[in-house]
């Protein structure tokens, strides 16, 4: 029943969210503490209604864009909670802006209270339902029938993945092959059918997906099968490792009237990247104001303890290698760049990066600033003007990029950031090769939830004073 009426269930969930948001808004507005004195009378009404419309529709829009009205068959509960947390944060931010623009007579804490209520009542409350459905699938109900094309090692990989996740509710009906290749013994329990029997299988069975678990050499023989599945309205799933390992996730694009499969390093939706930029602008502006006293005190300390400028400016490589002026509070003596070559034989980092634990070029004040990452604060300006992001791979030097292997250049396919996975995972204790792997993992699997997680992990990392 759940599978048969999935679209209806998703529409029902969306309707509950819209009506639930509207009800929550009305309930919260009824509390006197949620209002502020404005000195206005009737004009307040339309402002409150406008804020209510924004609050109601924003949650539905963001939740939809985050894919929470689609099938969550393979999503873990913690992933769902993280997405709803992001939705709550975005909803809170947009409602705050709407209240400011309309001068709605609501308390400043209203958006936070409303966002928290949405997260708790419309988000977290859905998790037990998803958990119950997962248990239902484990018991053999609410399953989806699939076919696997191939009977070799790649088919085994697909079968093992499905078998290790019974909560997905996926049942393998049969394996399809051309009969010329030997069947892997680990697949002996499944029925083996000829690829030319695809029409009969689609007619006799309720097949919901055909997964290509075959080698690249079988691609020419797949055209009739894909055509039949397309005519029958059955999706065909192709694993990207068919073309090689370590490829970024593919994306379907259009080349004129033709569709193309693109293995792009970064292909995130315009909505989420726009939200990321909004968070960068708002976050960097707020942090610049909040940390201005710290920057001022650090600037005075730098000026009094060593000759030279307060700020250190350096050319770094940003998105796609475009150069920009990178800002930091100066933590080294003014002749540090000249002495770098003299100390190059003491480099403790592999790859094209120079790192030295007890670097004699660092000033006494510089050691303190680096320890608590205070020297990084001016980079908030780089974020504000668009050269950097709050979260992203660290911006490399041009001479470092010149030494990159071709696959390492993918690090500069996304806007660089102040903090990243590397910084919250051990920093200098991690070698360059592992550093690159962490950055590529971030680029390939980036999400707003991941950014939030890294930002939250950055706070204790700073207070642990592990910076060098």
C-alpha positions in Angstrom: 0.0 0.0 0.0 2.8 2.4 0.9 4.6 1.8 -2.3 1.4 2.0 -4.4 0.3 5.3 -3.0 3.7 6.8 -2.5 2.9 10.0 -4.5 -0.3 10.5 -2.5 1.6 10.0 0.7 4.2 12.6 -0.3 1.5 15.1 -1.2 -0.2 14.4 2.1 3.1 15.1 3.9 3.5 18.4 2.0 -0.1 19.4 2.9 0.5 18.5 6.6 3.6 20.7 6.6 1.8 23.7 5.1 -1.2 23.4 7.3 1.0 22.6 10.3 3.2 25.6 9.7 0.1 27.8 9.5 -1.3 26.4 12.7 2.0 26.8 14.5 2.2 30.5 13.4 -1.3 31.2 14.6 -0.6 29.5 17.9 2.6 31.4 18.5 1.1 34.7 17.5 -1.6 34.2 20.2 1.1 34.5 22.9 1.5 38.1 24.2 5.3 37.6 24.6 5.6 37.0 20.9 4.6 40.6 20.1 6.4 43.9 20.5 5.2 47.4 21.1 5.2 49.3 17.8 2.8 52.2 18.4 0.9 51.2 15.3 -2.6 50.0 15.0 -4.4 48.5 12.0 -1.4 48.5 9.6 0.1 45.8 11.9 -2.4 43.3 10.7 -1.2 43.0 7.1 2.4 42.8 8.3 1.6 39.9 10.5 -0.3 38.1 7.7 2.6 38.7 5.3 5.0 37.2 7.8 2.7 34.3 8.3 2.5 33.6 4.6 6.3 33.7 4.3 6.7 31.4 7.4 4.2 28.9 6.0 5.4 28.6 2.4 9.2 28.9 3.2 9.2 25.6 5.2 7.4 23.7 2.4 9.7 25.2 -0.3 12.9 24.4 1.5 11.8 20.9 2.6 10.9 20.2 -1.0 14.2 21.4 -2.3 16.1 19.2 0.2 14.3 16.2 -1.2 12.3 15.4 2.0 9.1 14.8 0.0 10.7 12.2 -2.2 11.4 8.6 -1.3 13.7 8.3 1.7 14.1 4.6 1.3 17.9 4.7 1.5 18.2 7.7 3.9 19.4 7.1 7.5 17.4 8.7 10.3 20.3 11.0 11.3 20.5 12.2 7.7 16.8 13.1 7.7 17.2 14.9 11.0 20.1 16.9 9.6 18.1 18.0 6.6 15.2 19.1 8.7 17.7 21.0 10.9 19.0 22.8 7.8 15.4 23.5 6.7 14.6 25.0 10.2 17.7 27.2 10.0 16.9 28.5 6.6 13.2 29.0 7.5 14.3 31.0 10.6 16.7 33.2 8.6 14.1 34.0 5.9 11.4 34.7 8.4 13.8 37.1 10.2 14.5 39.0 7.0 10.7 39.1 6.1 9.9 40.5 9.6 12.6 43.1 9.2 11.4 44.2 5.7 7.7 44.4 6.7 8.3 45.7 10.2 6.0 43.0 11.5 5.0 43.6 15.2 6.5 40.3 16.4 9.1 39.8 19.0 12.7 39.3 17.9 12.7 35.8 19.3 9.6 34.8 17.2 11.6 33.4 14.1 13.8 31.3 16.4 10.8 30.0 18.4 8.9 29.3 15.1 11.8 27.5 13.5 12.4 25.4 16.6 8.7 24.4 16.7 8.8 23.5 13.0 11.9 21.4 13.5 10.4 19.6 16.5 6.8 19.1 15.4 7.1 18.8 11.6 10.6 17.5 11.3 11.7 15.2 14.2 8.2 13.8 14.6 8.5 12.3 11.1 11.6 10.2 12.1 9.6 7.6 14.1 7.4 7.1 11.1 10.4 6.5 8.9 11.9 4.1 11.5 8.6 2.2 11.5 8.6 1.9 7.7 12.2 0.7 7.8 11.2 -2.1 10.3 8.3 -3.0 8.0 10.7 -3.4 5.1 13.1 -5.5 7.1 10.1 -7.9 7.7 9.7 -8.3 3.9 6.9 -5.9 3.3 6.8 -2.7 1.3 9.6 -3.9 -1.0 10.5 -2.9 -4.6 11.3 -5.5 -7.2 14.5 -4.9 -9.3 16.5 -6.7 -12.0 20.3 -6.7 -12.1 22.0 -6.8 -15.5 25.2 -8.8 -15.2 26.4 -12.0 -13.4 30.0 -11.1 -12.6 32.0 -9.2 -10.0 30.1 -5.9 -10.4 26.7 -7.7 -10.1 28.0 -9.3 -6.9 28.9 -5.8 -5.6 25.4 -4.6 -6.3 23.8 -7.7 -4.8 25.9 -7.4 -1.6 25.1 -3.8 -1.2 21.4 -4.5 -1.4 21.6 -7.5 0.9 23.4 -5.5 3.5 20.5 -3.0 3.7 17.3 -4.9 4.2 15.7 -1.7 5.5 15.8 -0.4 1.9 13.1 -3.0 1.0 14.7 -4.0 -2.3 14.1 -7.5 -3.7 16.1 -8.9 -6.6 13.8 -10.8 -9.0 16.4 -12.1 -11.4 19.8 -11.4 -13.1 20.0 -10.7 -16.8 23.0 -11.7 -18.9 23.8 -12.6 -22.5 24.8 -16.1 -21.5 28.4 -15.9 -22.8 30.0 -15.0 -19.5 30.3 -17.4 -16.5 28.0 -16.7 -13.5 29.7 -15.8 -10.3 29.2 -18.6 -7.7 28.1 -16.0 -5.1 25.0 -15.4 -7.2 23.9 -19.0 -7.6 20.7 -18.5 -5.6 19.2 -16.1 -8.2 17.3 -16.9 -11.3 19.4 -16.1 -14.5 17.4 -14.9 -17.5 18.4 -13.8 -21.0 18.5 -10.1 -21.8 16.1 -10.7 -24.7 13.5 -11.8 -22.0 13.3 -8.3 -20.6 9.9 -7.6 -22.3 8.4 -10.7 -20.7 9.8 -9.9 -17.3 8.4 -6.3 -17.4 5.1 -7.7 -18.4 4.9 -10.5 -15.8 6.6 -8.8 -12.8 6.1 -5.4 -11.1 9.7 -4.3 -11.8 10.5 -0.9 -10.5 14.2 -0.6 -11.4 16.8 -2.2 -13.6 20.3 -1.8 -12.2 23.3 -2.2 -14.6 25.8 -4.3 -12.7 27.6 -5.4 -15.9 31.1 -4.7 -17.2 31.9 -1.9 -19.7 32.2 -4.5 -22.5 28.5 -5.2 -22.3 27.4 -1.6 -23.1 26.8 -2.2 -26.8 24.3 -4.9 -26.1 22.3 -2.8 -23.6 20.7 -0.4 -26.1 17.7 -2.7 -26.8 17.2 -3.3 -23.1 17.3 0.4 -22.2 14.9 1.1 -25.0 12.4 -1.4 -23.8 12.6 -0.2 -20.2 12.1 3.4 -21.4 9.0 2.4 -23.3 7.6 0.6 -20.3 8.4 3.5 -18.0 10.9 1.6 -15.9 14.0 3.5 -14.8 17.5 2.1 -15.6 20.2 2.7 -13.0 23.8 2.9 -14.1 26.6 2.9 -11.6 29.2 5.6 -12.4 32.2 3.3 -11.6 31.4 1.6 -14.9 33.7 4.2 -16.4 36.4 4.1 -13.7 37.1 4.6 -10.1 37.3 7.9 -8.2 35.0 9.7 -10.5 32.8 12.6 -9.2 29.1 11.9 -9.1 27.6 12.3 -12.6 24.9 14.8 -13.5 22.5 14.8 -16.5 22.7 17.9 -18.6 21.6 19.0 -22.1 23.7 19.5 -25.1 21.3 21.1 -27.5 18.5 18.6 -27.9 20.6 15.7 -26.6 21.0 14.7 -23.0 24.5 14.2 -21.7 26.0 12.5 -18.6 28.5 14.9 -17.1 31.1 13.9 -14.6 31.6 17.4 -13.3 33.6 18.1 -10.1 30.8 20.3 -8.7 27.2 20.2 -9.8 25.1 21.5 -7.0 21.7 23.1 -7.5 21.5 26.8 -7.9 19.2 27.0 -4.9 21.6 25.4 -2.5 24.6 27.3 -3.8 22.6 30.5 -3.5 21.7 29.7 0.0 25.4 28.9 0.7 26.3 32.4 -0.6 23.6 34.1 1.5 24.9 32.3 4.6 28.4 33.4 3.7 27.4 37.0 3.3 25.3 37.2 6.4 27.6 35.0 8.5 30.8 36.9 7.5 29.2 40.3 8.1 27.9 39.3 11.5 31.2 37.7 12.5 33.2 40.7 11.3 31.2 43.0 13.6 31.4 40.5 16.5 35.1 39.9 16.2 36.1 43.5 15.5 37.3 44.1 19.1 39.5 41.0 18.9 41.0 42.0 15.6 41.6 45.5 17.0 43.4 44.2 20.1 45.4 41.7 18.0 46.4 44.6 15.6 47.7 46.7 18.5 49.7 43.7 19.8 51.2 43.1 16.4 52.2 46.7 15.9 53.8 47.0 19.4 55.8 43.7 19.3 57.3 43.6 15.8 58.0 46.1 12.9 55.9 45.7 9.7 52.3 45.9 8.6 49.4 44.6 10.7 47.9 42.6 7.8 49.6 39.9 5.7 48.5 40.0 2.1 49.3 37.1 -0.3 48.2 35.9 -3.7 46.2 32.7 -3.4 44.3 30.6 -5.9 40.5 30.7 -5.6 37.7 29.1 -7.7 39.2 27.5 -10.8 42.6 28.9 -10.0 41.6 32.6 -10.2 44.0 34.6 -8.0 42.9 36.9 -5.2 44.5 38.8 -2.4 44.3 36.6 0.8 44.2 38.4 4.1 45.6 37.4 7.5 46.8 39.1 10.6 50.6 39.1 10.3 52.1 36.3 12.5 55.6 36.3 11.0 58.5 38.7 10.7 58.6 40.8 7.6 61.4 38.8 5.9 59.5 35.5 6.3 59.0 34.9 2.6 62.7 35.3 1.9 63.7 32.9 4.7 61.2 30.3 3.5 63.6 29.0 0.9 66.4 28.8 3.4 64.2 26.5 5.6 62.7 24.5 2.7 64.8 21.4 3.7 63.0 21.4 7.1 59.6 21.1 5.6 57.5 18.5 7.6 54.6 18.2 5.2 54.7 16.0 2.1 53.6 17.3 -1.3 53.8 20.9 -2.5 52.9 22.4 0.9 55.4 24.0 3.4 54.6 23.3 7.0 57.0 23.5 9.9 56.1 22.9 13.6 58.6 25.2 15.3 58.9 27.8 12.5 61.5 30.5 13.6 59.8 33.0 11.4 56.8 33.3 13.6 56.7 36.2 16.1 55.9 35.6 19.8 52.5 37.2 19.4 52.1 35.2 16.2 52.3 31.9 18.1 49.3 33.0 20.2 47.3 34.2 17.3 47.9 31.0 15.3 47.1 28.8 18.3 43.6 30.1 18.6 43.2 30.8 14.8 42.8 34.5 15.5 45.0 35.3 12.5 42.4 33.9 10.2 39.6 36.4 11.2 40.4 39.0 8.4 39.5 36.3 5.9 35.9 37.0 6.8 36.4 40.0 4.5 37.4 37.7 1.7 34.2 35.7 2.3 32.1 38.9 2.3 33.4 40.1 -1.1 33.1 36.6 -2.6 36.7 35.4 -2.9 36.1 32.7 -0.3 33.4 30.9 1.6 33.0 30.1 5.3 33.5 26.4 4.5 35.6 25.0 1.7 39.0 23.7 0.7 41.8 25.9 2.0 43.1 28.3 -0.8 46.5 27.2 -2.1 49.5 29.3 -3.2 50.0 29.6 -7.0 53.3 27.8 -6.8 51.7 24.9 -5.0 49.0 24.6 -7.7 51.8 24.6 -10.3 53.1 21.4 -8.7 49.7 19.7 -8.4 49.0 16.4 -10.2 46.1 16.6 -12.6 43.6 15.0 -10.2 44.7 17.3 -7.4 43.6 20.3 -9.4 40.0 19.4 -8.6 40.6 21.0 -5.2 40.2 24.4 -6.8 36.9 23.5 -8.5 35.0 24.9 -5.5 35.3 28.2 -3.8 37.9 28.0 -1.0 37.0 28.4 2.6 38.2 29.6 6.0 37.5 26.2 7.6 37.3 22.7 6.0 37.3 19.0 6.9 41.1 19.0 7.1 41.1 21.7 9.8 38.7 19.9 12.0 40.3 16.4 11.4 43.8 16.9 12.6 45.3 19.7 10.5 49.1 19.4 10.5 48.9 15.7 11.6 47.4 14.8 8.2 49.7 14.4 5.2 49.1 16.2 1.9 47.7 13.2 0.1 45.1 12.6 2.8 44.4 16.3 2.9 43.6 16.2 -0.8 41.3 13.2 -0.3 39.4 15.0 2.4 38.9 18.0 0.2 37.7 15.9 -2.8 35.3 14.0 -0.5 33.9 17.4 0.6 33.5 18.6 -3.0 31.8 15.5 -4.2 29.4 15.1 -1.3 28.9 18.8 -0.4 25.6 19.8 1.2 24.4 22.6 3.5 24.2 20.0 6.2 27.9 19.1 5.8 28.8 22.8 6.0 26.8 23.1 9.2 28.5 20.1 10.7 32.0 21.4 9.8 31.2 24.9 11.3 30.0 23.2 14.5 33.1 21.1 14.7 35.3 24.2 14.1 34.2 25.8 17.3 35.7 23.2 19.7 38.7 22.8 17.4 39.5 26.6 17.9 39.0 26.4 21.7 41.3 23.3 21.8 44.0 25.7 20.6 45.4 23.2 18.1 46.3 25.8 15.5 50.0 26.2 14.4 
